[in-house]
Amino acid sequence: MTVKTLRNVTIREYRTFLERIGCQHTRTTGGHEHWTRKDLNRPITFQTHIEPVPEFILKNGLRILGMSKNEFWTTLEQ
């Protein structure tokens, strides 16, 4: 069994994940994309000029969403 980590997740993959869980891109400010969903208290923000998305940014987004790494990969692989 291969253990999947949050390293090397591309911006394209992260955008796909956010779209699949119902988030909407609200704005881009100074190289930062802001995504939101009605049930979230705060937006998910990440830099568009750093590829791949840093692991701590992904973990922070998952914390805001209340999701695990496994749920991330399951959603992305659908």
CORHU-V223618 format. One record per helix or strand. SS is the DSSP state (alpha for helix, beta for strand). FROM is the first residue (numbers start at 1). TO is the last residue. If there is no record, write none. Layout:
BEGIN
SS & FROM & TO
SS & FROM & TO
END
This chain:
BEGIN
alpha & 11 & 20
beta & 24 & 29
beta & 32 & 36
beta & 44 & 47
alpha & 55 & 65
alpha & 69 & 77
END
